[in-house]
Amino acid sequence: MKEVKVGICGLGTVGVGTFNVLARNAELIAGRAGCRIRVLRAASRRLRPGVELGDVPFSDDVFSIARDPDIDVVVELIGGYDVARELVLTAIENGKHVVTANKALIAVHGNEIFEAAAEKGVIVAFEAAVAGGIPVVKAVREGMSANRIDWIAGIINGTGNYILTEMRAGRDFKDVLREAQALGYAEADPTFDIEGIDAAHKLTILASAAFGVPLQFDRAYTEGISGITPFDIAHAEALGYRIKHLGITRRRDQGIELRVHPTLVPASHLIAQVDGVLNAVLVDGDAVGQTMYHGPGAGAEATASSVIADLVDVARAVMSGTHKSVPYLGFEPDAVDNLPVLPVDEIFSAYYLRIQVQDHPGVLAKVATILSDSGINIESIMQKEFEEQNGTIPIIMLTHTVQERQIDRAIAELEALPDIVGKVVRIRTEHFNH
Ligand code: HSE
């Protein structure tokens, strides 16, 4: 049987998972690919104790794989921006196809990498970069190619979702983060998970595949989950909502929204039930309507599942001798739309507001007047007398959808009132219906 020769660069969680699944399911995968996918070599900065590579030679020099004339496909699983970029560009320069799970690399350097790959006529595949084991890149880029996609919203960071899920059960933020790290879900720098950077990498890629716009990670808006308190989780629940860390991208006439932030979602919506390390991505297309893709967003073999699916695609192309793949981001170069990313104050959203006020007559009327003068419609309001402490009490409100600029102005006016204590807490709210 013919074979396609692969070099695996990076033997961390995903590298080892890929190696193991390729070995375990070799026959099955060969049956699908039409050839054997053979790991010819593996390289990593160091070999973790306990990692067994059988008779596959190991090297601590990943660049030697990118230059090896016997290798057809370089699998980049080292992560990070700089070395990974150099490695992938070297592999392309040497005429190799590339499979990567590196969302940071694609989101930040993808435009450059795809240009280089197009010149060389090689494939760069990155299914594992978005939502781990869920084949959502394929779904958006190929499965939905008939549609005008209007928006995508998703839980696309497993670590963050795991933390928020456990916090609902009353556990401490730091304890849960340590556990997520031990389970191999978190990034090398876990602030990427907590502050929404990892999710923004993935969302940037999805937005480009959905709307045909260039990758614009540097313009994504990110807000993390470290400020979410058990108090807000409980009050959101009382109003019929859960707090999730969502990535949302939406096409508007003037540009696209590209944002990651904590978000109240209706507790009755399917996405509210997505707990733990699981991810879910909602995609709205004009022909198909709303679709949702759900599954493990991180983890060794779940991510390996996507890496190997890409390897099968590459192997088929190599076997057929065409090397012609689906366009990297789903659109031919002359169809790319240069829509910019909108500044965050131009997005439209509903809001949860928590306003700590002096507990005396007329304060609620003043708050309501500011909101109404700002054109903000209140959807619901909650105040509980037993939450009064030292003469102050929280008012919780949900607003209808407005432009963020309007809510920012109203909050500045509210915070200037002598009856308001401290800062107004504001969390965006999403109903998935516009
Ligand atoms: N740190 C990422 C997550 C890994 O928690 O989702 C998968 O990209």
Residues whose N, C-alpha, C, O or C-beta is under 5 A from the ligand:
A	BS01	HSE	G132 I156 N157 G158 T159 Y185 A186 E187 D193 G297 A298
